[in-house]
Amino acid sequence: MTLTESPQASPELPTRSLAARIGRRTAAILGRYGALIALGVLLVIFSFASPYFLTIPNLLQVLNQSALGAIVAGGLTLVLASGQFDLSIGYMASLAGIIVTILMLQGVPIPVAIVIALLAGVIVGVVNGFLVTVLQVNALVATLGTGSALIGVNYFISGGTPQPVSTQFPEFLQIAIGSWLGIPKPVFYMAGALLILWIVLNKTDFGRNLRATGGNVEAAKLAGVRTGGVTTAAFVIAALFASITGVLLASSIGSGQPTGGDNYTLSSFAAAFLGSTVLREGQFHIVGTLVGVVTVAVGFNGLALVGVPSFVQFLFQGILLIAAVAFSSIGRRLSRE
């Protein structure tokens, strides 16, 4: 080639450019609508797989199965929105169920037992906040340690055995068992809890400060936000709502279980991360968390209806969590570009 000749444009460049645009567009869709796409796909698959899936009784069952997990995940959403993590929420739910049933068996009135169980959650939340904001312990390490300690406490105070209350306290069971207007009671508790959390996160100064802290903690400090107090409050709220779930779980099954709420930790993270891909790119919010919880419940319900082994359900939850984190990361990256 001489100096007067111009190099020919590579024919691969337009193709690569087109492929890049398609890839970015696909990533944007997944980052913004990933959870809704996943939910839609599951609904279609299970509608064909089981004629019972789309019936009113089964859909109400899905909502009922979603309810307690949604309350835990809703509280967790505030912690995630602050830029932190809480791995102790499931164990806190177990502790609340154990505390309320043991106190009842010791003759403590039901309302007082419930209040004490919820106060225990508040204390755990304060401890988590202190470890993270004052002692500067990494949130994953701090709450993993707190959760491990709670396992020990649960087994110590319960002797490692369930604490049944169904025969002695039928009125306690009426808190979570039964329905209003044909809808299971836990669904109403879920709606009330998520509405409160939505208002807190979206319509209060605390919620705005919380999101600011999670977005950029240094900028939030410069703006006058007391980030330590905001973060601690988020941990307290998460632990409180986990405790509420523990009490409702004990009421629904008629006993306190040393490990009754442990599974809520993984499912709550899956729901919250999956929910961060609903309408907002990589942002944690209550409506998204609700969609995430329902998606997880739909998957479990559908798999159970088609008769798959239980281990497949756990594989589904693990894969869903990985996909949710991936979609959420895509959304955050795109929102920064």
CORMO-V361220 format. One record per residue. N is the residue number from 1. RES is the residue in one small letter. SS is DSSP state (a for helix, b for strand, c for the rest). Layout:
BEGIN
N,RES,SS ; N,RES,SS
END
This chain:
BEGIN
1,m,c ; 2,t,c ; 3,l,c ; 4,t,c ; 5,e,c ; 6,s,c ; 7,p,c ; 8,q,c ; 9,a,c ; 10,s,c ; 11,p,c ; 12,e,a ; 13,l,a ; 14,p,a ; 15,t,a ; 16,r,a ; 17,s,a ; 18,l,a ; 19,a,a ; 20,a,a ; 21,r,a ; 22,i,a ; 23,g,a ; 24,r,a ; 25,r,a ; 26,t,a ; 27,a,a ; 28,a,a ; 29,i,a ; 30,l,a ; 31,g,a ; 32,r,a ; 33,y,a ; 34,g,a ; 35,a,a ; 36,l,a ; 37,i,a ; 38,a,a ; 39,l,a ; 40,g,a ; 41,v,a ; 42,l,a ; 43,l,a ; 44,v,a ; 45,i,a ; 46,f,a ; 47,s,a ; 48,f,a ; 49,a,a ; 50,s,c ; 51,p,c ; 52,y,c ; 53,f,c ; 54,l,c ; 55,t,c ; 56,i,a ; 57,p,a ; 58,n,a ; 59,l,a ; 60,l,a ; 61,q,a ; 62,v,a ; 63,l,a ; 64,n,a ; 65,q,a ; 66,s,a ; 67,a,a ; 68,l,a ; 69,g,a ; 70,a,a ; 71,i,a ; 72,v,a ; 73,a,a ; 74,g,a ; 75,g,a ; 76,l,a ; 77,t,a ; 78,l,a ; 79,v,a ; 80,l,a ; 81,a,a ; 82,s,c ; 83,g,c ; 84,q,c ; 85,f,c ; 86,d,c ; 87,l,c ; 88,s,c ; 89,i,a ; 90,g,a ; 91,y,a ; 92,m,a ; 93,a,a ; 94,s,a ; 95,l,a ; 96,a,a ; 97,g,a ; 98,i,a ; 99,i,a ; 100,v,a ; 101,t,a ; 102,i,a ; 103,l,a ; 104,m,a ; 105,l,a ; 106,q,c ; 107,g,c ; 108,v,c ; 109,p,c ; 110,i,a ; 111,p,a ; 112,v,a ; 113,a,a ; 114,i,a ; 115,v,a ; 116,i,a ; 117,a,a ; 118,l,a ; 119,l,a ; 120,a,a ; 121,g,a ; 122,v,a ; 123,i,a ; 124,v,a ; 125,g,a ; 126,v,a ; 127,v,a ; 128,n,a ; 129,g,a ; 130,f,a ; 131,l,a ; 132,v,a ; 133,t,a ; 134,v,a ; 135,l,c ; 136,q,c ; 137,v,c ; 138,n,c ; 139,a,a ; 140,l,a ; 141,v,a ; 142,a,a ; 143,t,a ; 144,l,a ; 145,g,a ; 146,t,a ; 147,g,a ; 148,s,a ; 149,a,a ; 150,l,a ; 151,i,a ; 152,g,a ; 153,v,a ; 154,n,a ; 155,y,a ; 156,f,a ; 157,i,a ; 158,s,a ; 159,g,c ; 160,g,c ; 161,t,c ; 162,p,c ; 163,q,b ; 164,p,b ; 165,v,c ; 166,s,c ; 167,t,c ; 168,q,c ; 169,f,c ; 170,p,a ; 171,e,a ; 172,f,a ; 173,l,a ; 174,q,c ; 175,i,c ; 176,a,c ; 177,i,c ; 178,g,c ; 179,s,b ; 180,w,b ; 181,l,c ; 182,g,c ; 183,i,b ; 184,p,b ; 185,k,a ; 186,p,a ; 187,v,a ; 188,f,a ; 189,y,a ; 190,m,a ; 191,a,a ; 192,g,a ; 193,a,a ; 194,l,a ; 195,l,a ; 196,i,a ; 197,l,a ; 198,w,a ; 199,i,a ; 200,v,a ; 201,l,a ; 202,n,a ; 203,k,a ; 204,t,c ; 205,d,a ; 206,f,a ; 207,g,a ; 208,r,a ; 209,n,a ; 210,l,a ; 211,r,a ; 212,a,a ; 213,t,a ; 214,g,a ; 215,g,a ; 216,n,c ; 217,v,a ; 218,e,a ; 219,a,a ; 220,a,a ; 221,k,a ; 222,l,a ; 223,a,c ; 224,g,c ; 225,v,c ; 226,r,c ; 227,t,a ; 228,g,a ; 229,g,a ; 230,v,a ; 231,t,a ; 232,t,a ; 233,a,a ; 234,a,a ; 235,f,a ; 236,v,a ; 237,i,a ; 238,a,a ; 239,a,a ; 240,l,a ; 241,f,a ; 242,a,a ; 243,s,a ; 244,i,a ; 245,t,a ; 246,g,a ; 247,v,a ; 248,l,a ; 249,l,a ; 250,a,a ; 251,s,a ; 252,s,a ; 253,i,a ; 254,g,c ; 255,s,b ; 256,g,b ; 257,q,c ; 258,p,c ; 259,t,c ; 260,g,c ; 261,g,c ; 262,d,c ; 263,n,c ; 264,y,a ; 265,t,a ; 266,l,a ; 267,s,a ; 268,s,a ; 269,f,a ; 270,a,a ; 271,a,a ; 272,a,a ; 273,f,a ; 274,l,a ; 275,g,a ; 276,s,c ; 277,t,c ; 278,v,b ; 279,l,c ; 280,r,c ; 281,e,c ; 282,g,c ; 283,q,c ; 284,f,c ; 285,h,c ; 286,i,a ; 287,v,a ; 288,g,a ; 289,t,a ; 290,l,a ; 291,v,a ; 292,g,a ; 293,v,a ; 294,v,a ; 295,t,a ; 296,v,a ; 297,a,a ; 298,v,a ; 299,g,a ; 300,f,a ; 301,n,a ; 302,g,a ; 303,l,a ; 304,a,a ; 305,l,a ; 306,v,c ; 307,g,c ; 308,v,c ; 309,p,c ; 310,s,a ; 311,f,a ; 312,v,a ; 313,q,a ; 314,f,a ; 315,l,a ; 316,f,a ; 317,q,a ; 318,g,a ; 319,i,a ; 320,l,a ; 321,l,a ; 322,i,a ; 323,a,a ; 324,a,a ; 325,v,a ; 326,a,a ; 327,f,a ; 328,s,a ; 329,s,a ; 330,i,a ; 331,g,a ; 332,r,a ; 333,r,a ; 334,l,a ; 335,s,a ; 336,r,a ; 337,e,c
END
